[in-house]
């Protein structure tokens, strides 16, 4: 903390399981697999399953790099502070900005998962129309998501202890439900694992054959396995974070890969027919009701609902820590208010409210957008992968220049594997950003009206956020950057000097 120029303000109450729970609830096996199985299966057939191990290996390279950083710098707003330290304050601000906007978009994307599950449990949850009208599903999704965002805002505003209790309980239920689901699928298998070699002809008509279909379908896996850095972002509220955070990052990713991979494989092996249209529209919700029947299936869908809730809660929590970290460096508007820690709740309350309101704004903009799920989700992920790249690329440069020093004292270090792992992390991140942002009509403009700007929506939106945000920083915010006096390590320092001091320490 002193190395960054900060005094400790957040209360250290989170133990080993709490940090692991934060990481795994952000990744959220049940949320991601249930939310986008229909997309992966629809575009790649059963063979889309191979994108799961592919994405895991790539993300593991990033997670290993992050684990080494978490051992060295377990501070709030992990990605922002790491990019600032490894690169410079400008790169740090851009990484923080991209991650903050992405987190706000991601809260909306996760909250939309309520629509994919609640109306399957009971038609009473379809408040808008009967679900058959052109905008019924999209509008109802916004209503249900707004309720969830209101809940995550209130919980996060009331402090980290309440958030950790709800999150830990939710993660426990999610893990138990995941294991139960795997067992139930396993006892109902009707075909062998060779099902993952079937493509259902999804590559026909594609310019790259099945590779093109597979790369599109892989977005369903890319959406799930990120957010493991949340364990490090809670570093200032964790006990022994330099040892716990690296473990939590890697355990969360590995557990998600193993359990999620089994769910997807056994779902394909146990569903009564691979020809059912429901697989391409309702995804795993359809499989659960098909394999387990109405009673067992609906019980499992309630567990999925809990998973979606704690996932949204974890994403909101990470966004608050990031906003707090940027604000105490005077790097956001109204910084002193944004960085204020409530003496009663021991948490920054204003960022909790602002992040919640902005997430609701993302929903309102998309209220009559039938493609709301894939568009909002894809844009959020691209920005997160970009933020990750703004950490791994400067880290690689620091390694090549011999300036990177991992934590000592037996804490996590990649040793001689650091350079090859870091190179792979950068290559993987770059490749996935191109794949995610590629202007595919089926992802960004699958239904009329057909417009070029909708098809290029991801590139245009992400580009506008990056360029617009950085222009604001360069011409306005950059001149104010410096640790706010009330958050500086030396309270006796002159406030004017402290405020204008650069945040980057060479």
C-alpha positions as CSV (number, residue, x, y, z in Angstrom):
1,X,0.0,0.0,0.0
2,X,2.8,2.4,0.9
3,X,4.5,1.6,-2.4
4,X,1.5,2.9,-4.2
5,X,1.3,5.9,-1.9
6,X,-2.0,4.9,-0.2
7,X,-2.9,4.5,3.5
8,X,-5.0,1.4,4.4
9,X,-8.7,2.3,4.7
10,X,-10.8,-0.7,3.8
11,X,-11.4,-3.2,6.6
12,X,-9.6,-6.6,6.3
13,X,-12.3,-9.2,7.0
14,X,-12.3,-11.6,4.1
15,X,-10.7,-15.0,4.4
16,X,-9.4,-17.6,1.9
17,X,-12.8,-18.9,0.9
18,X,-14.3,-15.4,0.6
19,X,-11.8,-14.4,-2.1
20,X,-12.1,-17.8,-3.9
21,X,-16.0,-17.3,-3.8
22,X,-15.6,-13.8,-5.3
23,X,-13.6,-15.1,-8.2
24,X,-15.8,-18.2,-8.8
25,X,-19.1,-16.3,-8.5
26,X,-17.8,-13.7,-11.1
27,X,-16.9,-16.5,-13.5
28,X,-20.2,-18.3,-12.4
29,X,-20.3,-21.7,-14.1
30,X,-24.1,-22.0,-14.0
31,X,-24.7,-18.4,-15.2
32,X,-22.4,-18.5,-18.2
33,X,-23.1,-22.1,-19.4
34,X,-26.9,-21.6,-19.0
35,X,-26.9,-18.2,-20.6
36,X,-25.0,-19.0,-23.8
37,X,-25.2,-22.8,-24.5
38,X,-27.9,-22.1,-27.0
39,X,-25.5,-19.7,-28.9
40,X,-22.6,-22.1,-29.0
41,X,-24.7,-25.1,-29.9
42,X,-26.7,-23.1,-32.5
43,X,-23.5,-22.0,-34.4
44,X,-21.2,-24.9,-33.8
45,X,-23.3,-28.0,-33.1
46,X,-22.1,-30.4,-30.4
47,X,-18.5,-30.0,-31.5
48,X,-18.6,-26.4,-30.1
49,X,-17.6,-28.2,-26.8
50,X,-14.0,-28.0,-27.8
51,X,-14.0,-24.3,-27.5
52,X,-14.3,-24.8,-23.7
53,X,-10.8,-26.4,-23.2
54,X,-9.4,-24.0,-25.9
55,X,-10.6,-20.9,-24.0
56,X,-9.4,-22.4,-20.7
57,X,-5.8,-22.8,-21.9
58,X,-5.7,-19.3,-23.2
59,X,-7.3,-17.7,-20.1
60,X,-5.0,-19.8,-17.9
61,X,-2.0,-17.9,-19.4
62,X,-3.6,-14.6,-18.4
63,X,-4.6,-16.0,-14.9
64,X,-1.0,-17.2,-14.3
65,X,0.3,-13.7,-15.1
66,X,-2.4,-12.2,-12.9
67,X,-1.5,-14.5,-10.0
68,X,2.1,-13.4,-10.1
69,X,0.9,-9.8,-10.1
70,X,-1.6,-10.5,-7.2
71,X,1.3,-11.9,-5.1
72,X,3.3,-8.7,-5.7
73,X,0.5,-6.1,-5.7
74,X,-2.8,-7.2,-4.0
75,X,-4.5,-3.9,-4.2
76,X,-8.1,-2.7,-5.0
77,X,-8.9,-2.1,-8.6
78,X,-6.3,-4.7,-9.6
79,X,-6.2,-4.3,-13.4
80,X,-6.1,-0.5,-13.1
81,X,-3.2,-0.4,-10.6
82,X,-1.3,-3.2,-12.3
83,X,-1.4,-1.4,-15.7
84,X,-0.4,1.8,-14.0
85,X,2.6,0.2,-12.3
86,X,3.8,-1.9,-15.3
87,X,3.2,0.7,-18.0
88,X,2.5,4.3,-17.0
89,X,-0.4,6.4,-15.6
90,X,-1.9,6.8,-19.1
91,X,-2.0,3.0,-19.8
92,X,-3.3,2.5,-16.3
93,X,-6.2,5.0,-16.8
94,X,-7.2,3.5,-20.1
95,X,-7.1,-0.1,-18.6
96,X,-9.2,1.1,-15.6
97,X,-11.7,3.0,-17.9
98,X,-12.2,0.0,-20.2
99,X,-12.6,-2.4,-17.3
100,X,-15.0,0.0,-15.5
101,X,-17.3,0.5,-18.6
102,X,-17.0,-3.3,-19.3
103,X,-18.1,-4.1,-15.7
104,X,-21.1,-1.8,-15.9
105,X,-22.1,-3.5,-19.3
106,X,-21.4,-6.9,-17.8
107,X,-23.7,-6.3,-14.8
108,X,-26.5,-5.6,-17.3
109,X,-25.5,-8.7,-19.4
110,X,-25.5,-11.0,-16.4
111,X,-28.8,-9.6,-15.0
112,X,-30.5,-10.4,-18.3
113,X,-30.0,-14.0,-17.4
114,X,-33.1,-13.8,-15.2
115,X,-35.2,-13.7,-18.4
116,X,-33.6,-17.0,-19.6
117,X,-34.6,-18.8,-16.4
118,X,-37.6,-17.3,-14.5
119,X,-40.2,-17.6,-17.3
120,X,-39.1,-21.3,-17.6
121,X,-39.9,-21.8,-13.9
122,X,-43.3,-20.1,-14.2
123,X,-45.1,-18.1,-16.9
124,X,-46.1,-15.7,-14.2
125,X,-42.7,-14.1,-14.5
126,X,-43.4,-13.0,-18.1
127,X,-44.9,-9.7,-17.1
128,X,-44.8,-8.1,-20.5
129,X,-47.1,-9.8,-23.0
130,X,-47.1,-13.6,-23.3
131,X,-43.6,-13.9,-24.7
132,X,-44.7,-14.3,-28.3
133,X,-44.7,-10.6,-29.3
134,X,-41.7,-9.1,-31.1
135,X,-40.4,-7.2,-28.1
136,X,-42.0,-9.2,-25.2
137,X,-38.9,-11.1,-24.3
138,X,-36.4,-8.2,-24.6
139,X,-38.6,-5.8,-22.6
140,X,-39.5,-8.3,-19.9
141,X,-35.7,-9.1,-19.6
142,X,-35.0,-5.5,-18.9
143,X,-37.7,-5.4,-16.1
144,X,-36.4,-8.6,-14.4
145,X,-32.8,-7.4,-14.8
146,X,-33.6,-4.0,-13.2
147,X,-34.9,-5.8,-10.1
148,X,-31.6,-7.7,-9.8
149,X,-29.5,-4.6,-10.2
150,X,-31.5,-2.8,-7.5
151,X,-30.7,-5.7,-5.2
152,X,-26.9,-5.8,-5.9
153,X,-26.8,-2.0,-5.5
154,X,-28.4,-2.2,-2.0
155,X,-26.3,-5.2,-0.8
156,X,-23.0,-3.6,-2.0
157,X,-23.9,-0.2,-0.4
158,X,-24.5,-1.9,3.0
159,X,-20.9,-3.2,3.2
160,X,-18.5,-5.9,2.2
161,X,-19.4,-8.2,5.1
162,X,-23.1,-8.5,3.9
163,X,-21.9,-9.0,0.3
164,X,-19.4,-11.7,1.4
165,X,-22.0,-13.6,3.4
166,X,-24.6,-13.6,0.6
167,X,-21.9,-14.3,-2.0
168,X,-20.4,-17.2,0.0
169,X,-23.8,-18.8,0.6
170,X,-24.7,-18.4,-3.0
171,X,-21.4,-19.9,-4.2
172,X,-21.8,-22.9,-1.9
173,X,-25.3,-23.5,-3.2
174,X,-24.0,-23.1,-6.8
175,X,-21.2,-25.6,-6.3
176,X,-23.4,-28.2,-4.7
177,X,-26.1,-27.7,-7.4
178,X,-23.4,-28.0,-10.1
179,X,-22.1,-31.4,-8.7
180,X,-25.7,-32.6,-8.3
181,X,-26.5,-31.6,-11.9
182,X,-23.4,-33.4,-13.2
183,X,-24.4,-36.6,-11.3
184,X,-28.1,-36.4,-12.6
185,X,-26.9,-35.8,-16.2
186,X,-24.5,-38.8,-15.8
187,X,-27.2,-41.2,-14.8
188,X,-29.4,-40.2,-17.7
189,X,-26.8,-40.5,-20.6
190,X,-28.2,-41.8,-23.8
191,X,-25.2,-41.5,-26.1
192,X,-21.4,-41.6,-25.8
193,X,-18.8,-38.8,-25.5
194,X,-18.1,-39.1,-29.3
195,X,-21.1,-36.7,-29.6
196,X,-18.6,-33.8,-29.4
197,X,-17.2,-34.8,-32.8
198,X,-20.6,-33.9,-34.5
199,X,-20.8,-30.6,-36.3
200,X,-24.4,-30.8,-37.5
201,X,-23.3,-29.3,-40.8
202,X,-22.8,-25.9,-39.2
203,X,-19.7,-25.2,-41.3
204,X,-21.5,-25.3,-44.6
205,X,-21.8,-22.0,-46.4
206,X,-19.0,-20.5,-44.1
207,X,-16.0,-19.0,-45.9
208,X,-13.6,-20.9,-43.5
209,X,-15.8,-24.0,-43.3
210,X,-16.3,-25.4,-39.8
211,X,-13.4,-23.2,-38.5
212,X,-15.5,-20.1,-39.1
213,X,-18.6,-21.7,-37.4
214,X,-16.4,-22.8,-34.5
215,X,-14.8,-19.4,-33.9
216,X,-18.3,-17.8,-33.8
217,X,-19.5,-20.6,-31.4
218,X,-16.4,-20.1,-29.2
219,X,-17.8,-16.8,-28.0
220,X,-20.1,-18.8,-25.8
221,X,-17.1,-20.2,-23.9
222,X,-15.1,-16.9,-24.0
223,X,-18.0,-15.2,-22.2
224,X,-17.8,-17.5,-19.2
225,X,-14.1,-17.7,-18.2
226,X,-13.1,-14.2,-17.2
227,X,-13.4,-12.1,-14.0
228,X,-10.9,-14.2,-12.0
229,X,-9.0,-11.0,-11.2
230,X,-11.9,-10.1,-8.7
231,X,-10.1,-12.2,-6.1
232,X,-7.1,-9.7,-6.3
233,X,-9.4,-6.6,-6.5
234,X,-10.6,-7.4,-2.9
235,X,-6.9,-7.5,-1.8
236,X,-7.2,-4.6,0.6
237,X,-10.2,-6.3,2.4
238,X,-8.6,-9.7,2.5
239,X,-6.4,-11.4,5.2
240,X,-2.9,-12.3,3.9
241,X,-3.9,-11.3,0.3
242,X,-0.5,-11.8,-1.3
243,X,-0.8,-15.5,-0.6
244,X,-4.6,-16.0,-0.8
245,X,-5.3,-13.9,-4.0
246,X,-3.0,-15.9,-6.4
247,X,-4.5,-19.2,-5.1
248,X,-8.0,-17.9,-5.4
249,X,-7.5,-16.7,-9.0
250,X,-6.2,-20.1,-10.2
251,X,-8.6,-22.2,-8.1
252,X,-11.6,-20.3,-9.4
253,X,-10.6,-20.7,-13.0
254,X,-9.6,-24.4,-12.8
255,X,-12.8,-25.3,-10.8
256,X,-15.0,-23.5,-13.3
257,X,-13.3,-25.2,-16.2
258,X,-13.6,-28.7,-14.7
259,X,-17.2,-28.4,-13.5
260,X,-18.4,-26.4,-16.5
261,X,-16.8,-28.7,-19.0
262,X,-18.5,-31.7,-17.4
263,X,-21.9,-30.0,-17.4
264,X,-21.6,-29.2,-21.1
265,X,-20.4,-32.7,-22.1
266,X,-23.0,-34.6,-20.0
267,X,-25.8,-32.3,-21.3
268,X,-25.0,-33.3,-24.8
269,X,-24.8,-36.9,-23.8
270,X,-28.1,-37.0,-21.9
271,X,-30.5,-34.8,-23.8
272,X,-33.2,-37.0,-25.5
273,X,-32.6,-35.6,-29.0
274,X,-29.9,-33.4,-30.4
275,X,-32.4,-32.2,-33.1
276,X,-34.7,-30.4,-30.7
277,X,-35.2,-26.7,-31.7
278,X,-35.2,-25.9,-28.0
279,X,-31.4,-26.5,-27.9
280,X,-30.9,-23.5,-30.2
281,X,-33.3,-21.2,-28.5
282,X,-33.5,-22.2,-24.7
283,X,-30.1,-24.0,-24.4
284,X,-29.4,-25.7,-21.1
285,X,-32.7,-24.7,-19.6
286,X,-34.3,-26.9,-22.2
287,X,-31.9,-29.8,-21.5
288,X,-32.5,-29.6,-17.7
289,X,-36.3,-29.8,-18.1
290,X,-36.0,-32.5,-20.8
291,X,-33.7,-34.7,-18.8
292,X,-34.9,-34.1,-15.2
293,X,-38.6,-33.5,-15.9
294,X,-40.6,-30.5,-14.7
295,X,-40.1,-30.9,-10.9
296,X,-36.4,-31.8,-10.8
297,X,-35.7,-29.4,-13.7
298,X,-37.4,-26.4,-12.1
299,X,-35.6,-27.1,-8.8
300,X,-32.3,-26.9,-10.7
301,X,-33.4,-23.7,-12.4
302,X,-33.9,-22.1,-9.0
303,X,-30.2,-22.9,-8.3
304,X,-29.3,-21.3,-11.6
305,X,-31.2,-18.2,-10.5
306,X,-29.1,-18.0,-7.3
307,X,-25.9,-18.3,-9.4
308,X,-27.0,-15.5,-11.7
309,X,-27.7,-13.4,-8.6
310,X,-24.3,-13.9,-6.9
311,X,-22.6,-13.4,-10.3
312,X,-24.2,-10.0,-10.7
313,X,-23.3,-9.2,-7.1
314,X,-19.6,-10.1,-7.7
315,X,-19.4,-8.1,-10.9
316,X,-20.9,-5.1,-9.1
317,X,-18.5,-5.5,-6.2
318,X,-15.5,-5.6,-8.5
319,X,-16.7,-2.5,-10.4
320,X,-17.0,-0.6,-7.1
321,X,-13.4,-1.5,-6.0
322,X,-12.2,-0.3,-9.4
323,X,-14.1,3.0,-9.2
324,X,-12.7,3.5,-5.7
325,X,-9.1,2.8,-6.8
326,X,-9.4,5.3,-9.7
327,X,-11.1,7.9,-7.6
328,X,-8.5,8.0,-4.9
329,X,-6.0,8.8,-7.6
330,X,-8.2,11.7,-8.5
331,X,-8.8,9.9,-11.9
332,X,-12.6,10.2,-12.0
333,X,-15.1,13.1,-11.8
334,X,-16.1,14.0,-8.3
335,X,-13.2,11.8,-7.1
336,X,-13.2,12.8,-3.4
337,X,-16.9,11.8,-3.1
338,X,-16.4,8.6,-5.1
339,X,-13.4,7.6,-3.0
340,X,-15.1,8.3,0.3
341,X,-15.3,5.2,2.5
342,X,-18.5,5.1,4.7
343,X,-17.4,4.9,8.4
344,X,-20.5,2.9,9.2
345,X,-20.5,0.3,6.3
346,X,-16.7,0.3,5.7
347,X,-17.3,0.5,1.9
348,X,-17.4,3.2,-0.8
349,X,-21.2,3.8,-1.0
350,X,-21.4,6.3,-3.9
351,X,-19.7,4.1,-6.5
352,X,-22.2,1.3,-5.6
353,X,-25.1,3.6,-6.4
354,X,-23.6,5.1,-9.6
355,X,-22.5,1.8,-11.0
356,X,-26.0,0.5,-10.4
357,X,-27.7,3.5,-12.1
358,X,-25.4,3.3,-15.1
359,X,-26.1,-0.5,-15.5
360,X,-29.8,0.3,-15.5
361,X,-29.1,2.9,-18.2
362,X,-27.5,0.2,-20.4
363,X,-30.7,-1.8,-20.1
364,X,-33.0,1.1,-20.9
365,X,-31.0,1.9,-24.1
366,X,-31.6,-1.7,-25.2
367,X,-35.2,-2.1,-24.1
368,X,-36.6,-2.8,-27.6
369,X,-33.5,-4.7,-28.9
370,X,-34.4,-8.4,-29.6
371,X,-30.7,-9.2,-30.0
372,X,-30.0,-7.7,-26.5
373,X,-28.3,-10.8,-25.1
374,X,-25.6,-11.4,-27.7
375,X,-24.9,-7.7,-28.4
376,X,-24.6,-6.5,-24.7
377,X,-22.6,-9.6,-23.7
378,X,-20.1,-9.4,-26.6
379,X,-19.4,-5.7,-26.1
380,X,-18.7,-6.2,-22.4
381,X,-16.3,-9.1,-23.0
382,X,-14.3,-7.3,-25.7
383,X,-13.6,-4.4,-23.3
384,X,-12.6,-6.8,-20.5
385,X,-10.2,-8.7,-22.9
386,X,-8.8,-5.2,-23.9
387,X,-8.3,-4.2,-20.3
388,X,-6.5,-7.6,-19.6
389,X,-4.2,-7.0,-22.7
390,X,-3.3,-3.5,-21.2
391,X,-1.9,-5.4,-18.3
392,X,-0.2,-8.4,-20.0
393,X,1.4,-6.4,-22.8
394,X,3.2,-3.9,-20.5
395,X,4.1,-6.8,-18.2
396,X,5.8,-8.5,-21.2
397,X,7.7,-5.3,-22.0
398,X,8.8,-5.1,-18.4
399,X,10.0,-8.7,-18.5
400,X,11.9,-8.2,-21.8
401,X,13.6,-5.1,-20.3
402,X,14.5,-7.1,-17.1
403,X,12.4,-4.7,-14.9
404,X,9.8,-7.2,-13.6
405,X,10.5,-8.5,-10.1
406,X,8.1,-11.1,-8.8
407,X,7.2,-11.2,-5.1
408,X,9.7,-12.9,-2.9
409,X,9.3,-14.8,0.4
410,X,8.0,-18.0,-1.1
411,X,4.9,-16.2,-2.7
412,X,3.6,-17.2,-6.1
413,X,6.1,-16.8,-8.9
414,X,6.3,-18.3,-12.5
415,X,10.1,-18.3,-12.4
416,X,11.6,-19.1,-15.8
417,X,8.1,-19.9,-17.2
418,X,7.2,-16.3,-16.8
419,X,8.3,-15.1,-20.2
420,X,6.7,-17.9,-22.4
421,X,3.4,-17.7,-20.3
422,X,3.3,-13.9,-20.7
423,X,3.9,-14.1,-24.5
424,X,1.1,-16.7,-24.8
425,X,-1.2,-14.5,-22.7
426,X,-0.6,-11.5,-25.0
427,X,-1.1,-13.6,-28.2
428,X,-4.2,-15.2,-26.9
429,X,-5.7,-11.8,-25.7
430,X,-5.1,-10.2,-29.1
431,X,-6.5,-13.1,-31.0
432,X,-9.7,-13.3,-28.9
433,X,-10.3,-9.5,-29.2
434,X,-10.2,-9.8,-33.0
435,X,-12.5,-12.9,-32.9
436,X,-15.0,-11.2,-30.5
437,X,-15.1,-7.9,-32.4
438,X,-15.3,-9.4,-35.9
439,X,-18.4,-7.8,-37.5
440,X,-20.4,-11.0,-38.0
441,X,-24.0,-10.4,-39.0
442,X,-25.2,-13.4,-37.0
443,X,-23.8,-11.9,-33.8
444,X,-24.4,-8.2,-34.2
445,X,-27.2,-7.9,-36.7
446,X,-28.9,-11.3,-37.0
447,X,-32.5,-9.9,-37.4
448,X,-33.9,-6.9,-39.3
449,X,-33.4,-4.0,-39.7
450,X,-30.1,-4.7,-41.3
451,X,-27.7,-1.7,-41.1
452,X,-23.9,-1.6,-41.5
453,X,-23.5,0.3,-38.2
454,X,-25.3,-2.4,-36.3
455,X,-23.1,-5.1,-37.8
456,X,-20.0,-3.0,-36.9
457,X,-21.6,-2.1,-33.5
458,X,-19.0,-3.7,-31.3
459,X,-16.0,-2.1,-33.1
460,X,-17.8,1.3,-33.2
461,X,-19.0,1.2,-29.6
462,X,-15.7,-0.1,-28.1
463,X,-13.7,2.3,-30.3
464,X,-15.9,5.3,-29.1
465,X,-15.5,4.3,-25.5
466,X,-11.7,3.9,-25.8
467,X,-11.1,7.1,-27.9
468,X,-13.7,9.2,-26.2
469,X,-12.6,8.1,-22.7
470,X,-8.9,8.7,-23.5
471,X,-9.6,12.1,-25.0
472,X,-11.3,13.1,-21.8
473,X,-8.4,11.8,-19.8
474,X,-5.7,13.4,-21.9
475,X,-7.3,16.9,-22.1
476,X,-9.0,17.1,-18.7
477,X,-8.3,14.4,-16.1
478,X,-4.6,13.9,-16.7
479,X,-3.7,17.3,-15.2
480,X,-5.5,16.5,-12.0
481,X,-4.0,13.0,-11.4
482,X,-2.4,12.3,-8.1
483,X,-3.3,10.5,-4.8
484,X,-5.9,12.6,-3.0
485,X,-4.6,14.0,0.3
486,X,-7.1,12.2,2.5
487,X,-6.0,8.8,1.0
488,X,-2.3,9.4,0.9
489,X,0.1,7.3,3.0
490,X,1.6,10.4,4.7
491,X,-1.2,12.4,6.2
492,X,1.2,15.1,7.3
493,X,2.2,15.8,3.6
494,X,1.1,19.1,2.2
495,X,-2.3,18.5,0.5
496,X,-1.4,20.6,-2.6
497,X,1.8,18.6,-3.2
498,X,0.0,15.3,-2.6
499,X,-2.8,16.1,-5.0
500,X,-0.5,16.9,-7.8
501,X,2.0,14.1,-7.2
502,X,2.2,11.6,-10.0
503,X,0.7,8.2,-9.2
504,X,3.3,6.2,-11.0
505,X,6.4,5.2,-9.1
506,X,9.5,4.1,-11.1
